[in-house]
Amino acid sequence: MHFRDVVEAYMTSKKSGLDGSKHKALNTKDPGVELDPNRHKWVETEIEEVNLESLYRDVEGEETDFLKAAAEYDANAEPKYRVNINIKELDSMKDVMKATDCGRQKYKQNG
């Protein structure tokens, strides 16, 4: 058995979560591309039009849960451990990471 066979077996197993069981977007059984074993390249496959709204509808619930957890942490943490970042005002994960890094620097300075 070659390494690529092991990787492919893992990617299509339930254990990996890449079978669509964790999220529809992580379905390697129907990803819109497939590995051409002869050329060792990913090639596009024909797929029907995807309704992105239905595919990512659960993201809104996850976002709400995350914002709620972050607010609860900030409200209940000791003052020196509070992050004081208003995530709702940030537009991207890059903005969130930048704000987090800034908060970490302030924490290091204040000890």
Secondary structure as the mmCIF struct_conf table of DSSP 4:
data_model
#
loop_
_struct_conf.conf_type_id
_struct_conf.id
_struct_conf.beg_label_comp_id
_struct_conf.beg_label_asym_id
_struct_conf.beg_label_seq_id
_struct_conf.end_label_comp_id
_struct_conf.end_label_asym_id
_struct_conf.end_label_seq_id
HELX_RH_AL_P HELX_RH_AL_P1 PHE A 3 MET A 11
TURN_TY1_P TURN_TY1_P1 THR A 12 THR A 12
BEND BEND1 SER A 13 SER A 13
TURN_TY1_P TURN_TY1_P2 LYS A 14 LEU A 18
STRN STRN1 ASP A 19 ASP A 19
TURN_TY1_P TURN_TY1_P3 GLY A 20 SER A 21
BEND BEND2 LYS A 22 LYS A 22
HELX_RH_3T_P HELX_RH_3T_P1 LYS A 24 LEU A 26
STRN STRN2 ASN A 27 ASN A 27
TURN_TY1_P TURN_TY1_P4 THR A 28 LYS A 29
BEND BEND3 ASP A 30 GLY A 32
STRN STRN3 VAL A 33 ASP A 36
TURN_TY1_P TURN_TY1_P5 PRO A 37 HIS A 40
STRN STRN4 LYS A 41 GLU A 44
HELX_LH_PP_P HELX_LH_PP_P1 GLU A 48 VAL A 50
HELX_RH_AL_P HELX_RH_AL_P2 LEU A 52 LEU A 55
TURN_TY1_P TURN_TY1_P6 TYR A 56 TYR A 56
HELX_RH_AL_P HELX_RH_AL_P3 ARG A 57 ASN A 76
BEND BEND4 ALA A 77 ALA A 77
HELX_RH_3T_P HELX_RH_3T_P2 PRO A 79 TYR A 81
HELX_RH_3T_P HELX_RH_3T_P3 ILE A 87 GLU A 89
BEND BEND5 SER A 92 SER A 92
HELX_RH_AL_P HELX_RH_AL_P4 MET A 93 ASN A 110
#
